[in-house]
Amino acid sequence: MSKNFDVRVWPLPPWLDWRRLLGSGSWSASEQAGGQLEARAALERGAAADLAARLRGVGIGGSLLSIEILPPLHRKELRRASDEEARRYRERSVGFSRSAARVDDEGRRSLTPEALALRLGERADGVRVIDACAGAGGNAIGFARAGCTVVAIEINPARLAMARHNAKIYGVEDRIEFICGDACTVVPERSADLLFIDPPWGERYDKARVTLSDLPPCQQVLAAARHIPRRWIKVPPSFDPSTLPGSRAEAFFGVAHGDERRVKFLLLEQDS
Ligand SMILES: C[S@@+](CC[C@H](N)C(=O)[O-])C[C@H]1O[C@@H](n2cnc3c(N)ncnc32)[C@H](O)[C@@H]1O
């Protein structure tokens, strides 16, 4: 089949693995004003429609992505691709793989996929971690399974009980201290090598641009954590990293079928 659709996608942050986001195709990139990239490729009709469906309404690094396809596709083709994308989205990366794990609706929505929580744990390399917003325990368990010792703080007692139960299911409850309370008051009282914050994103976080002030209690917890040398914050893909000076951003992609090209979150890293 001939590749006769000229596809352009922009703005792509330079720190993003944009080839993974865009998928197969002979992509080339050029730099735009402000250091962002624009990627270009010739794609077949179906691949162009799939990409348009996947990138619709997606913001990364503080800007909504734009896609231009020439000649334009028919509306019916785009609708078919959107339906297929929605079906794939339902098979997205799972949270806990063990069926006895307990989560409530908010816990499920906000749970870090197990494989990604483990990857973060391995990166932490066995240090003492404070998980300031532990939820049902996805990250605390990932850190503990990778050999870290963890202080897990959660303001919601029912969710903290789930985290404790889930840690037992994974056999790591001895590596985690569970504290029910407000991270803003608990964090200053504890020492650690690494602070991890996964704040609630809200049900409808802004797909175009999110900043730290949209993600309470991040700012307050960071202000209370100057004694902790490393800080990691898990934020939505549309977070604008330029609003947190001194941080490095990295995109984490999904790992389940149908999710490998989706940016699940950005990890912002700050060292003192
Ligand atoms: C996005 S969820 C964390 C999900 C978790 N990382 C996981 O993978 O299971 C955020 C959690 O932060 C909790 N939270 C919000 N404000 C808090 C605060 N000030 N102190 C402690 N926990 C807080 C919420 O109750 C919610 O359970």
The ligand as an ORCA input file, in Angstrom:
! r2SCAN-3c Opt
* xyz 0 1
  C      -2.789      9.492     43.109
  S      -3.184      8.767     44.645
  C      -1.766      7.811     44.982
  C      -1.728      6.518     44.229
  C      -0.554      5.632     44.583
  N       0.718      6.216     44.183
  C      -0.700      4.272     43.954
  O      -0.052      3.968     42.957
  O      -1.505      3.491     44.499
  C      -3.066     10.126     45.698
  C      -3.441      9.874     47.163
  O      -3.010     11.005     47.946
  C      -3.864     11.118     49.057
  N      -3.658     12.470     49.636
  C      -4.160     13.647     49.178
  N      -3.728     14.668     49.950
  C      -2.915     14.128     50.892
  C      -2.157     14.678     51.975
  N      -2.149     15.987     52.224
  N      -1.424     13.824     52.727
  C      -1.419     12.488     52.484
  N      -2.135     11.910     51.494
  C      -2.858     12.723     50.690
  C      -5.235     10.847     48.480
  O      -6.138     10.444     49.494
  C      -4.922      9.734     47.446
  O      -5.188      8.462     47.990
*
